[in-house]
Amino acid sequence: MLTHILLDLDGTLVDSAPGILGSLREAFDEIGAEYDPSTLDERLLGPPLYDSLPPIVGAEAAAAVMPVYRRIYSEEGGLERSTPYPGIEELLRALAEAGVATALATSKVEVSARKILANQGWTDLFTEIVGDTRDAARPTKAAVVAEALRLLGHPSGSDTPLMVGDRFHDVVGAREHGLDCHGAGWGYGQPGELAEAGAVAIHASADELRAALLS
């Protein structure tokens, strides 16, 4: 029986792309930096923007835009434009009712992740909430997973958690700690991405995932 689970946030529990990408475009416009709008799409989402943005716009432009983006996203409504995917509310409540220890494991800055969960009324459904730090001390999904496992008490054996995420970073980060990863096929992953990374299963919907986890 499943006893512990780690869940990604962006692209897995909520569709945060409108808020993130919209805030990013506003930030570029505010500082007057040139960019190709076609490059600011869902492929950026998953790893921290301070990692995914420089290869697209250059290190100098990324460094200039990130503080402005963070202000717009957190203070001017970008963060509030995160909407749950169909079936996620039911999934989280079913996990809680089944007694599963659920940890959020996201590369989003933890304070922003906590606000999103609070906005949805989900905070009490999570045993632990882990994200990146403001000073980027957890720059990889593996680092986030490590902290989540520490807070959960390093469950092992039949209690070994599994990870659920929508990008290859989730699969790779979980595997570094010996965890299987189930793919959220409704998220931001490109076609074939999760399978190529080694996800043990890929689910088309949160309802399908719930049935697989709690059957």
Salt bridges, closest charged atoms under 4 A:
ASP8 OD1 - LYS141 NZ 3.21
ASP10 OD2 - LYS108 NZ 3.23
GLU30 OE1 - ARG71 NH2 2.79
ASP41 OD2 - ARG43 NH2 2.62
GLU76 OE2 - ARG71 NE 3.15
GLU89 OE2 - ARG93 NE 2.65
GLU110 OE2 - ARG114 NE 3.22
GLU110 OE1 - ARG138 NH1 3.32
GLU147 OE2 - ARG138 NH2 3.79
GLU147 OE2 - ARG150 NH2 2.78
ASP170 OD1 - LYS141 NZ 2.36
GLU193 OE2 - ARG167 NE 2.60
ASP207 OD1 - ARG210 NH1 3.00
GLU208 OE2 - HIS203 ND1 3.52
